[in-house]
């Protein structure tokens, strides 16, 4: 655990140590009792401390003293959360296994916790039974049922899924099979209205809103299957519009509301969008950020423009563009008086039809136009993959309230819509920045039960104490995605919600969800994944390019078993086969699917992400990931907000030099600090990673360059630093 060696073991922590932190001495009696019952260093000890001693209002330094003291000599992957047999039986998978475990697993079935790993293996070896069961559990209705679950054919390395099925995912979201008409479907609040009650929309209201927009879409006269873009904040309007596009048989095009005109334009052209929904401005605090003007600068097709908070637009529109009120009024003009409140008949299509075009900044492979994003079409199958991950891994069910700050421009936007609504849960949307206390209060007031985060949000919360004092006790679990997380920050996050588990979730837009995650039926370790996702097999490739045995620890590029429900089989602007299958090893007669991330499987069977295969460097013949170095550097000094480590080839050739970009919380008297920091970095890296590692320079930056999905662009830094390196030699 590196710098946590200096914490005392729990049997040597004294009353005086407690008092020094301002902790009442009766809690020390409780600690003595727990240590007497369970020992001073066992997962059971930590479990009882986290439930009986620690509360969100005690100083975090005390939480650290308990956690790191307990696990001082534990080795890798100490469990920060343990499943409880009673609660395990109430989870979606627990209930399923209590009913059908013996049928699936035969005599070796014991109970949901002991048999979870066997059930995960079963989900891969018998996809037919597994997916038939999950689709039934989620109550999915098809207008024409599939002929079978999976048809394997040589022409489709990923298999053909649900052949013959016809379905509409939006119709399933609006179904009365999941909740009654008076049940709430969406809750939301806008920044600045933080004292007002949370706003709510029932299933009845959601259905009628979606039908109205679907009827209005019909009046535009577009061919079925046309692409319609959404470039808006993720609020109740954009969710209604998204569902209406899908319900009416069009293809949604996902464009994030942070993009510049050139990036909007690229996405409109690649997707051949025929119309775009956008907003005049985005409100952020006192600021009004223009959005419609960026869409106009991108030379968009016809735009339907929603006013920000006012009831009417304050801006001039181009000829041919339509304001939101006028768009909804079109029903009156089109002999559609009967439409108001009348059910829109869903357009049912073949399972292979496209429903959403998303874009990935992923560096895997080559697109037709260099620099363009990969255009990834989701078929009608993909929404059910997203929902199944939510059902299996985040345990989303009727009555849950799910919040995950994101945008329809990223896969987590559509994921949130489907993982919530298809599972009978409520979507919780905060229309504003997730970084401040307004969001924290919304989580409390909306009684959120599943809160999704990305690590950079958590880092900001912890640095700014933005969420102190809000009651997050309704949370049952957290989800985390987007980048590798940090043990200390995530220990802090768990502690805000009375130590609920954090389900790490890593996948990709082209997966429609995840391939490696966590589970409420397994011990969860911080910044680690405990399992391959249901229905998915993971293979770590060794130095010879072949998979290492699945029970052996190791580190290498991750490959995925090719038969994966919901994963992409085509790209709009690149050769799918070349990017995902070409040159990959064959296992049991099937070619594996490439993902491009480096993963480690630990001795205890957990997985750690080590970033993209191209975020590794070679320091004097030793391969190391940027993330490993950054984790150590981030912990060296309190004043460091974040770091990025890159290997830069020296101007005159030779081994790569290690350059660390550093963002400081406070950048006073830097010169002196950089000299000391260089020494601290080197000491820490040499002690914890490798005695031969040496930092060649530190570059202070106001912020790190990131992709719009918040991934650090180390490539960009590497180019900048390489140019500087070449320049300094001239």
Buried (B, 14 or more C-beta within 10 A) or exposed (E): BBBBEEBEBBBEBEBEBBEEEEBEEEBBEBBBEBBEEBBBBBBEBBBBBBEEBBEBEBEBEBBBBBBBBBBBEBEBBBBBBBBEEEBBBBBBBBBBBBEBBEEBBEEEBEBBBEBBBBBBBBBBEBBEBBBBBBBEBBEBEBEEBBEBBBBEEEEEBBBBBBBBBBBBBBBBBBBEEBBEEEBBBBBBBBBBBBEEEBBBBBBBBBBBBBBBBBBBBBBBEBEEEBBBBBBBBBBBBBBBBBBBBBBBBBBBBBBBBBBEBEBBBBBBBBBEBBBBBBBBBBBEEEEBBBBBEBBBBBEBBBBBBBBBBEEEBEEEBEEEBBBBEBBBEBBEEEEBEEBEEEEBEBBBBBBBBBBBBBBBBBBBBEBEEEEBBBBBBBBBBBBBBBBBBBBBBBBBBEEBBBBBBBBBBBBBBBBBBBBBBBBBBBBBBBBBBBBBBBBBBBBBBBBBBBBBBBBBBBBBBBEEEBBEEBBBEBBBBBBBBBBBBBBBBBBBBBBBBBBBBBBBBBBBBBBBBBBBBBBBBBBBBBBBBBBBBBBBBBBBBBEEEBBBEEEEBBBBBBBBBBBBBBBBBBBBBBBBEEBBBEEBEEBEEBBBBBBBBBBBBBEBBBBBBBBBBBBBBEBEEEEBBBBBBBBBBBBBBEEBBBBBBBBBBBBEEEBBBBBBBBBBEEEEEBEEBBEEBBEBBBEBBEEBBBEEBBBBBBBBBEEBBBBBBBBBBBBBBBEBBBEBBBEEEE
